[in-house]
Amino acid sequence: MNKKRRSETFSRLFVLPLVLMLASCDINVGRSFSSTSVARFAIAKGPAGVQTYELSVYGSGMDTVRRSYAGDATTISVEVPSGAAREFVFLAVIGGSVGSLRGSATADMPPGATVNVTISMLPPKIYVANNTDGTVSVINGATNTVSNTLAVGTDPFEIAVNYNTKKVYVANGVDDTVSVIDGLTDAVLTTISDVSFNVPQAIAVNSTTNRIYAVNNWGDSVSVINGATDSVIGTIFLDAGSEPDGIDINETTNMIYVSEFFDDVVTVINGATDSVVTEVSVSYWDPHGIAVIESANKIYVAQDYAYIDVINGATNILLPEISYQFGCGWGADANERTGKVYFIETFPDGVSVVDSSTDINIAILATGTGPRNVAVDEAYNRIYVTNEGDDTVTVIDTATNTVTATVGVGADPYGVAVWLY
């Protein structure tokens, strides 16, 4: 039997309060080496507001080197073995957000050599779960082309990213596993199996606590994964027969929100104790995807056919509902920086845009056939929509609300997540 039910959730994205739209970050690298040398990074033009720098170095015949440095540093040093094709990945943390500034360079490091490198901005990567193929397509955000295709488990549904650990998590609904991908190398690191998994479909990450929450659609539960060990450490049980669908997390309050499709409720979970706090009945029926605006502590819930519900996260009380442009909501995601919330509509196909400052549905955007999920790229002000009906991903510039590209991917694309280096 094909054990699946179409869960509608979204892929959690990290908030970028300050975005640097630079062709080059003007970080020049001058290095002299012996067989094992200290590479010195002189920061010619450090961006304002940097709290810390993060440097990772990769290469054959060496262990990965990862270092963090204070944001006020003008010279950064790291010991790196000599050798060919050492790759340097440089990140900056601005206002608490990793990846606002990011760059990569590759250089040979023979003993005694001096190499000067300018580290440029890296584009985002978009991960797409192809449900029928059992694969994940990796889209280059600069070229809008597929750069890699990764084999994962059977019937992958949702994808979530942990920006702090650089890992990507894929819920595989039929073989009851979660695939873990290294976002820097696009290698599948491990596949998590556990007796608590029972058609895991929706998945979300709390990057602050390094906990991953996998929603078991047939198991009426949520499995809790420790991101340090990539192992299940607990199970949160929901109402029997509720078939939970969507999930999102408010990392500021450490509250988790799970939609229960057949019970017509949203369950609120305390992430500190991994215990159920309360249930909030939705105004209509069949809740699907959930999106959180953390700064306003508001939770947006997609429902079939009628309304988008809004929950006050401080009181767990429903606020006035929002009408769809047309109807039938599925996946959802939010742009914390702009305050816009995006909801999939399927009658007709499109994406509704809600302004969270007014809770008014202000636009509907065109997509491909059979849209299912949406993910926000806050750094470049774009959204990516998976279309099961024509096996594509629609790329939309949300500054102008225009389609900028359509990318062909695998069969039945469903979950989608944006990776920022």
C-alpha positions in Angstrom: 0.0 0.0 0.0 1.2 3.5 -0.8 1.2 4.9 2.7 0.8 8.6 2.1 -1.5 11.5 2.7 -0.7 14.9 1.3 0.4 16.9 4.2 0.6 20.6 3.7 3.3 22.4 5.6 6.2 24.5 4.7 9.9 24.8 5.2 11.2 26.9 8.0 13.5 29.7 7.0 15.9 31.8 8.9 15.3 35.5 9.5 17.7 37.9 7.9 17.2 41.4 9.4 20.0 43.0 7.4 20.8 41.8 3.8 23.9 42.8 1.9 23.3 42.7 -1.8 26.9 42.8 -2.9 28.7 41.3 -5.9 31.8 41.0 -3.7 32.3 41.4 0.0 35.8 42.9 -0.5 37.5 40.3 1.8 41.0 39.8 0.4 42.9 36.8 1.4 46.7 36.9 1.6 48.4 33.7 2.7 51.9 32.3 3.0 52.3 28.7 3.9 54.7 26.0 5.0 53.6 22.3 5.1 51.1 23.5 7.7 50.6 27.2 7.8 48.5 30.0 9.1 46.2 31.5 6.5 45.7 35.2 7.3 42.5 36.9 6.1 42.8 40.7 6.0 39.3 42.2 6.0 39.6 45.2 3.7 36.1 46.3 4.1 34.1 44.8 6.9 30.3 45.2 6.7 28.6 47.1 9.5 26.8 45.1 12.2 28.9 41.9 12.0 28.8 40.0 15.3 30.9 37.1 14.3 32.7 35.7 11.3 32.6 31.9 10.5 35.2 30.3 8.3 35.2 26.7 7.0 38.0 25.2 5.0 37.7 21.9 3.0 40.2 19.9 0.9 41.5 16.5 0.1 43.7 14.8 2.7 42.6 17.1 5.5 39.9 17.4 8.1 37.4 20.2 7.7 38.5 23.3 9.6 35.8 25.5 11.2 36.5 28.6 13.1 34.6 31.5 14.6 36.0 35.0 15.1 34.8 38.2 16.7 33.0 40.6 14.4 35.3 43.5 15.1 38.4 41.6 13.9 40.4 43.2 11.1 42.7 40.1 10.6 41.6 36.5 10.8 44.1 33.6 11.1 43.5 29.9 10.6 46.0 27.0 10.4 45.4 25.0 7.3 47.5 22.1 5.8 49.2 22.8 2.5 47.7 21.1 -0.5 45.7 21.6 -3.7 42.2 23.1 -4.2 41.5 24.2 -0.7 38.0 25.6 -0.6 37.3 28.5 1.8 33.7 29.2 2.8 33.3 32.5 4.6 30.1 33.6 6.5 29.2 36.6 8.6 26.6 36.8 11.3 24.7 40.1 11.2 22.0 40.9 13.7 21.9 37.3 14.8 21.4 35.9 11.3 23.8 33.5 9.8 24.5 33.9 6.1 23.7 37.5 5.4 27.2 37.7 4.0 28.7 34.6 2.5 31.4 33.7 0.1 33.6 31.0 -1.3 37.0 30.7 -2.9 39.3 27.8 -4.0 43.1 28.0 -4.1 46.1 25.7 -4.1 48.3 26.0 -1.0 51.8 24.9 -1.7 54.4 25.6 1.1 55.6 29.1 1.0 53.0 30.3 -1.5 51.2 33.6 -1.2 47.7 33.7 -2.7 45.3 36.6 -2.9 41.6 35.8 -3.2 38.4 37.9 -3.3 35.6 36.0 -1.7 32.3 36.8 -3.5 28.7 36.3 -2.5 27.3 32.8 -3.0 23.7 32.4 -4.3 21.1 30.5 -2.2 20.3 26.9 -2.9 16.7 25.6 -3.1 16.0 22.0 -2.1 12.9 20.4 -3.6 11.5 17.0 -2.6 10.3 15.0 -5.6 7.7 12.8 -4.1 7.4 10.1 -6.8 11.1 10.0 -7.7 12.5 9.6 -4.2 14.9 12.4 -4.9 15.8 15.9 -3.9 16.6 18.5 -6.6 19.0 21.2 -5.7 18.4 24.5 -7.6 21.1 27.1 -7.9 19.4 30.4 -6.9 21.6 32.5 -9.2 21.0 30.6 -12.5 17.6 28.9 -11.6 18.9 25.6 -12.9 19.2 22.2 -11.2 22.8 21.7 -10.0 22.3 18.4 -8.3 19.9 15.5 -7.7 20.1 13.5 -4.5 18.7 10.1 -3.8 16.8 10.1 -0.5 14.0 7.8 1.0 10.7 6.7 -0.5 8.1 9.4 -1.0 9.9 12.4 0.4 7.5 15.1 1.4 8.7 18.1 3.5 12.1 19.6 3.9 13.6 21.8 6.7 16.9 23.6 7.1 19.1 24.2 10.2 21.2 27.1 9.3 23.4 26.8 12.4 24.5 23.2 11.7 24.2 23.5 7.9 22.0 20.4 7.7 18.9 19.8 5.6 16.2 17.3 6.9 13.9 15.4 4.5 10.8 13.5 5.8 10.3 10.3 3.8 6.7 9.3 4.2 6.6 5.7 2.9 9.8 4.1 4.4 9.4 6.0 7.7 12.8 7.7 7.7 14.3 11.2 7.7 17.3 11.8 5.4 20.0 14.2 6.6 21.9 16.2 4.0 25.1 18.3 4.5 24.0 21.6 3.0 27.6 22.6 2.2 28.5 19.5 0.2 25.0 18.1 -0.7 26.1 14.7 0.5 23.5 12.6 2.4 25.1 12.2 5.8 22.7 9.7 7.3 19.2 8.3 7.3 17.3 8.3 10.6 15.1 5.4 11.4 13.0 5.1 14.5 10.0 3.1 15.7 8.1 6.3 16.4 8.1 7.2 12.7 4.7 6.4 11.0 4.4 8.2 7.7 6.5 11.3 8.6 5.6 14.1 6.3 5.7 17.6 7.8 9.0 18.6 9.4 10.4 21.7 11.0 13.7 22.8 12.7 14.3 24.9 15.7 17.8 26.2 14.9 18.2 27.7 18.4 17.7 24.5 20.3 18.9 22.2 17.5 15.7 20.1 17.7 13.9 18.8 14.6 10.2 17.9 14.8 8.8 15.3 12.4 5.1 15.0 12.1 3.8 11.5 11.8 0.7 11.7 9.6 -0.5 8.1 10.4 1.0 7.9 13.8 -0.8 11.0 15.2 2.4 12.1 16.9 5.5 14.3 16.5 9.0 12.7 16.8 11.6 14.8 18.4 15.1 14.6 16.9 18.3 15.8 18.6 20.3 17.5 15.8 23.6 16.9 17.6 23.3 13.2 17.3 20.6 13.0 14.6 18.6 10.5 16.7 15.1 10.5 18.1 14.9 11.5 21.7 11.2 11.6 22.3 7.6 11.4 20.9 4.8 13.9 21.5 1.4 12.2 21.1 -1.6 14.0 19.6 -5.3 13.1 19.3 -5.9 9.6 17.9 -7.0 9.6 14.3 -6.3 13.3 13.8 -3.8 12.9 10.9 -1.6 15.9 11.7 -0.5 17.8 8.6 1.5 21.0 9.0 4.0 22.4 11.5 5.9 25.6 12.3 7.9 26.9 15.2 8.2 30.2 16.9 11.9 30.1 17.9 11.6 33.2 20.0 9.0 31.7 22.3 10.0 28.1 21.6 6.4 27.1 20.9 5.6 24.6 18.2 2.3 24.6 16.2 0.9 21.5 14.6 -2.3 21.3 12.5 -4.5 18.3 13.0 -6.4 17.7 9.8 -9.3 15.6 11.0 -9.7 17.1 14.4 -9.8 20.7 13.1 -7.5 22.0 15.7 -4.0 23.4 16.0 -2.0 21.8 18.8 0.4 24.1 20.7 3.6 22.4 22.1 6.1 23.8 24.5 9.5 23.2 23.0 11.2 23.4 26.4 9.4 20.4 27.7 8.1 18.9 24.5 4.6 18.7 26.0 1.2 19.8 24.7 0.1 23.1 26.1 -3.4 23.4 24.5 -5.5 22.9 21.4 -6.9 25.8 19.4 -10.1 25.0 17.4 -10.0 26.4 13.9 -12.9 28.5 12.5 -13.7 26.2 9.6 -12.2 22.8 8.8 -9.2 20.8 7.5 -6.2 22.9 8.7 -3.1 22.4 6.6 0.1 24.5 6.4 1.2 26.8 9.2 3.3 30.0 9.0 4.6 32.1 12.0 5.4 35.8 12.1 7.7 35.7 15.2 8.0 39.5 15.7 4.2 39.8 16.0 3.8 36.4 17.7 1.0 35.5 15.2 0.3 32.0 13.7 -1.3 31.7 10.3 -3.2 28.5 9.5 -4.3 27.5 6.0 -7.7 25.7 5.8 -9.7 24.1 3.0 -12.1 26.2 1.0 -12.8 29.2 3.1 -10.5 31.0 5.5 -7.0 31.6 6.8 -7.0 31.5 10.6 -4.8 33.8 12.7 -3.9 32.8 16.3 -2.6 35.2 18.9 0.5 33.4 20.2 0.4 35.1 23.5 -3.1 34.1 24.4 -3.8 31.1 21.9 -7.0 32.8 20.9 -8.2 33.2 17.4 -8.1 36.6 15.8 -10.5 37.6 12.9 -10.0 35.2 10.0 -8.8 36.1 6.5 -10.6 35.2 3.3 -8.8 33.5 0.5 -8.7 35.1 -2.9 -10.4 32.0 -4.2 -10.1 29.0 -1.9 -8.6 25.7 -0.8 -5.3 26.3 1.1 -2.3 24.0 1.2 1.2 25.0 2.1 2.3 28.3 3.7 5.4 30.3 4.5 6.2 33.7 5.9 8.7 36.5 5.2 9.6 37.9 8.6 11.5 40.8 7.1 8.6 42.1 4.9 5.8 40.8 7.1 4.2 39.0 4.1 2.6 35.5 4.5 2.2 33.3 1.5 -0.5 30.6 1.1 -1.0 28.0 -1.7 -4.4 28.2 -3.4 -5.6 25.4 -5.7 -9.0 26.8 -7.1 -7.5 28.2 -9.3 -3.8 27.6 -9.0 -1.9 30.4 -7.3 -0.4 31.9 -4.2 -2.3 34.3 -1.9 -0.3 37.1 -0.2 -1.4 38.3 3.2 0.0 41.5 4.8 0.5 40.6 8.5 0.3 44.2 9.6 -3.3 44.4 8.5 -4.2 40.7 8.1 -5.6 41.5 4.7 -5.2 39.3 1.6 -3.7 41.7 -0.8 -2.8 39.7 -3.9 -2.8 36.4 -5.7 0.3 35.4 -7.8 0.4 33.0 -10.7 2.1 29.6 -10.4 2.3 26.4 -12.4 -0.2 23.6 -12.4 -1.1 22.0 -9.0 0.9 24.1 -6.6 1.6 22.4 -3.3 4.1 24.3 -1.2 6.0 27.5 -1.0 9.3 28.6 0.5 10.6 32.2 1.1 14.1 33.5 0.3 14.3 36.5 2.6 17.8 37.5 1.4 16.7 38.0 -2.2 13.0 38.7 -1.7 11.8 35.7 -3.7 9.4 32.7 -3.2 9.7 29.3 -4.7 6.5 27.3 -5.4 6.4 23.5 -6.1 3.9 22.5 -8.8 3.0 18.8 -8.7 0.8 19.1 -11.8 3.6 20.0 -14.2 6.8 19.0 -12.3 8.1 22.5 -12.0 9.1 25.1 -9.4 7.9 28.7 -10.0 10.2 31.5 -9.0 8.5 34.7 -8.1 10.1 38.1 -7.3 8.0 39.3 -4.4 9.2 42.9 -4.8 7.3 43.1 -8.1 5.1 40.0 -7.7 6.2 38.7 -11.1 7.3 35.2 -12.2 11.0 35.3 -13.1 11.7 31.7 -13.9 10.1 28.2 -14.1 12.5 25.3 -13.2 11.9 21.8 -14.3 12.5 19.3 -11.5 11.7 15.6 -10.7 8.3 13.9 -10.6 5.6 15.3 -8.2 7.6 18.0 -6.5 6.2 18.7 -3.0 8.3 20.1 -0.2 10.7 23.0 -0.7 13.2 24.8 1.4 15.7 27.6 0.8 19.3 27.3 1.9 21.4 30.4 2.7 25.1 29.7 3.2 
